[in-house]
Amino acid sequence: MNVPVITVLGRVTLDFLAGTGAMTSFAGRALRQAVLPPYYHRQILRQIMEIGYYSLPVVGLTAIFTGMVLALQSYTGFARFSAESAIPNVVVVSLTRELGPVLAGLMVAGRVGAAMAAEIGTMRVTEQIDALETLSTDPFKYLVAPRLLAGILTLPILVLVADIIGVFGGYLVGVYKLGFNDTAYLRNTVDFVTFLDVFSGLVKAAFFGFLITLMGCYHGYTSKGGARGVGMATTNAVVSASMLILTFNYFITEAFFSL
Amino acid sequence: MTPSPKISVRGLTKAFGPKKVLQGIDLDIASGESMVVIGGSGTGKSVLLKCILGLMRPDSGSIKIDGEEIVGLGSRQREAVMRKFGMLFQGGALFDSPKVWENVAFGPIQSDGMAPGKAHDIAIEKLGSVGLGPEIGELYPSELSGGMQKRVALARAIARAPEIIFFDEPTTGLDPIMADVINDLIVQCVRDLGATAVSITHDMASARKIGDRIGMLYEGKLIWQGPVGSIDRSGNAHVEQFIHGRADGPIRMQVRKL
């Protein structure tokens, strides 16, 4: 194989631009359908259960251990310049601003994004999406829009729960392992955290919810070629959602940084 | 003067990259007629069907339903045209998570806004007309055999009393007896509804049974069409080879998938 570098570079760039364009128009069409009536309430509720309720164990477990390890690690670092008392503050700020939304987003991308791509991809290759159209039902309205709406609405709630559980994890380690006074730990946490800390995390969460469901739906909807195609769609949904979460995490952080 | 055709296709072309799948199809189907399009795998039968259904946009040409041009319609107007259509997909394409009766009632409930109670009655009635009892309605599609799934899919296709019904390889994957049962049901349902039917198949027994007229698609063109009774006297070497299933003849097998 003798492929000139320029050719490869050109092809990758073209594919990237074509993919971005296709995704953007997909998102536009889906959002339009999400706003316009009629709404499929049952579909939205089902997706909220799927994304929110059934993700609670995974996200809760991630949050509590992250909070615990955060307290322990910050102690190691902060003890070096006798700043152990800042641990409750470090835990709550890290969690609400950063780790809550990002880790919950990544976990949900793995759990929900994959399932969505697999479900919609299977519907595509078994012609169920064509069947929807022949029954005068817009698949964007029936399949995609409820998932996007559920993602945008549910992820902030999930992250709020994760924030609380994470802080509780930090509290457990702080009080029972590092010997903090329990009242002082909680007081430090509550006094220190600001509205913007929590709010910026929730904005991230809503945006990540959009990205995860968009990637799941897009890759499922455009999958082709049987079982292998669905498998690829699933992988692409998780990988692209994770990359987008990490990328946009920086830009949203930067936007709030200058506030 | 002959009445204007229910479906009128003129100069239809569709290509995927360099591969020209449909190369100028002209086809008229009269109201109440049952047209069967035969042809080997990869000759463009499915693409033709999907273009008429509006699931695919042709590159050029015109498709008229009741004299109304449907190529290039917006999504809202297309939904209105879809109301006239019913489609039986090859694999059934039943929705996994709703029950059987909800599958049949999907069109009436989701698109026509019918009350679920009334739609349930209609679903049970339609299941009855394909020979399935009301108890089947409470099962999930995955609990049914292939033949049963096809019956449910047929019930779903006729649930909104469509004017035109499309059948995509209705007997593929069924044993000969179940295939004949499905053929009988198709003939009966189409007759009861007074609908126009368009089927694609490579099963000659099925084509002879459900068709009034047969057209043969080869290399993106309709190379022959005529009444079902005249297919044995077509005088066309391609048709002869196809209906007798001979390996030798003018038809070369398609290697690449479309």
Interface residues (C-beta under 8 A of the other chain):
Chain A: Y40 M123 T126 E127 Q128 D130 A131 E133 T134 L135 S136 T137 D138 Y142
Chain B: K50 L53 G54 L55 S75 E79 A80 M82 R83 F85 G86 M87 F89 Q90 G91 A93 L94 F95 D96 F106 G107 Q110 S111 R156 R160 F166
